[in-house]
Amino acid sequence: MTEISFYHLLNTSVEKAIPQLVEKLLESGLRGLIRTGSEERAEVISSLLWTYDTASFIPHGTKHDANALEQPIWITSDEENSNGAEIILLIDGMTCANLKSYRRCLDIFDGRDANALRDARVRWQSYNDSGHAITYWRQTEVGGWEKKV
C-alpha cells in the first residue's frame, strides 16, 4: 500500500509550503508529480517554483513545457503519471484514483479553511478504509513540521 502523509498547513499557504516540500523530494533523488485542480493552477505553481527563491532551482515542467519524462517534477491536473513519479503531491483537494502506482502520497491542505479541513478528514477516512499507512504532519508556528499521532 502507498504511504499517505497529510500536511496540515496552519501558518502559511499551499504556495509557500510547496517549494520546501518539493526541494526535500528532490534531495531524496525521487521523482514527483504535483496534482492540481486545473491546468491554470498548474501554471501558477510552475511560475511559483521558478520565482520563489532567486538562489534556488527546481527543475520541473507542465503540459505547456512538454517532455514529461525529462522532468523530475511534473505539475498537472491529470491523473496520468506522465513523468514516472514515485511521489505524488495532492493540492487543491485533489485525489488520486491510482495511488498504488506511487510509493508515497503527500496530501497538502490549508487547515485555516473549514471546507479544506472537512474534505481532508473525508480523504483520511477513505485512505484508512482502503488500508493505506497514514501519517499526519502539522505545521508548527515557525514553519516546520511536527509529526502527530
C-alpha positions in Angstrom: 0.0 0.0 0.0 1.0 3.6 -0.6 2.2 5.6 2.4 -0.1 8.7 2.8 1.2 11.7 4.6 -1.2 14.6 5.4 0.4 18.0 5.6 -1.9 20.3 7.6 -1.0 23.9 7.0 -1.7 26.3 9.8 0.5 29.3 9.2 1.3 29.5 5.5 -0.4 29.0 2.2 0.0 26.0 0.0 2.0 28.2 -2.4 4.6 28.8 0.4 4.8 25.2 1.5 5.1 23.6 -1.9 8.6 24.8 -2.7 10.0 23.5 0.6 8.4 20.1 0.2 9.5 19.8 -3.4 13.1 20.6 -2.5 13.0 17.8 0.1 11.6 15.5 -2.5 14.3 16.3 -5.0 17.0 15.8 -2.3 15.8 12.3 -1.9 16.5 11.6 -5.6 12.9 10.7 -6.3 10.6 12.0 -9.0 7.4 13.8 -8.1 4.1 14.8 -9.5 2.0 17.7 -8.2 -1.7 17.2 -9.0 -3.6 20.5 -9.1 -7.3 21.4 -9.5 -6.8 22.8 -13.0 -4.2 23.4 -15.7 -4.3 27.1 -15.0 -3.4 26.3 -11.4 -0.6 24.0 -12.6 0.9 27.0 -14.5 0.6 29.2 -11.3 2.5 26.6 -9.3 5.1 26.3 -12.1 5.7 30.0 -12.1 6.0 29.9 -8.3 8.7 27.3 -8.5 10.7 29.4 -10.9 10.4 32.6 -8.9 10.1 31.8 -5.2 13.9 32.0 -4.4 16.4 33.5 -6.8 19.1 31.3 -5.3 17.2 28.1 -5.9 16.5 26.0 -8.9 13.7 23.4 -9.0 13.6 21.6 -12.3 10.0 20.9 -13.3 7.5 21.1 -16.1 3.9 21.2 -17.2 1.9 20.4 -20.3 2.9 23.8 -21.6 6.6 22.7 -21.5 6.0 19.1 -22.7 8.7 16.4 -22.3 7.2 14.9 -19.1 9.7 12.0 -18.9 12.6 14.5 -18.7 11.1 16.4 -15.8 11.8 15.3 -12.2 8.8 17.3 -11.1 5.6 17.3 -13.2 2.7 19.6 -12.4 -0.7 18.7 -13.8 -4.4 18.4 -13.2 -4.4 15.0 -15.0 -4.5 11.5 -13.3 -1.8 10.2 -15.5 1.7 9.7 -14.0 3.4 11.2 -17.1 6.9 11.5 -15.6 7.1 8.2 -13.8 6.9 9.8 -10.4 7.3 7.8 -7.2 5.7 10.5 -5.1 2.5 12.4 -5.7 1.7 15.7 -4.0 -2.1 16.4 -4.0 -3.2 20.0 -3.5 -6.5 21.9 -4.1 -8.4 18.9 -2.5 -7.4 16.6 -5.3 -7.5 12.8 -5.0 -5.7 10.1 -6.9 -7.6 7.0 -8.2 -4.3 5.2 -8.9 -2.4 5.6 -5.6 -0.9 2.1 -6.0 1.4 3.4 -8.7 3.1 5.7 -6.1 5.4 4.9 -3.2 4.1 7.9 -1.3 1.4 10.5 -1.4 1.6 13.9 0.2 -1.9 15.3 0.8 -1.4 19.1 1.5 -4.3 21.2 2.7 -4.9 24.5 4.3 -6.2 23.9 7.8 -7.4 27.5 8.1 -10.1 26.8 5.5 -13.0 24.9 7.1 -14.0 23.3 3.9 -10.5 22.1 3.1 -10.2 20.7 6.7 -13.5 18.9 6.3 -12.6 17.4 2.9 -9.2 16.3 4.3 -11.0 14.4 7.0 -13.1 12.6 4.4 -10.0 11.7 2.4 -8.3 10.5 5.5 -11.2 8.1 6.3 -11.2 6.9 2.7 -7.5 6.2 2.7 -7.8 4.5 6.1 -10.7 2.3 4.9 -8.5 1.3 1.9 -5.7 0.1 4.2 -3.1 2.7 3.5 -0.5 3.6 6.1 -1.3 7.2 7.1 0.9 9.8 8.9 -0.1 13.3 9.9 2.2 16.3 9.9 1.1 19.6 11.4 2.8 22.8 10.5 4.5 24.5 13.5 4.4 28.2 14.3 7.9 28.6 12.9 7.1 26.9 9.6 8.5 23.5 10.3 6.6 20.2 10.6 5.6 18.2 13.7 4.6 14.6 13.3 1.4 13.9 15.2 0.0 10.5 16.3 
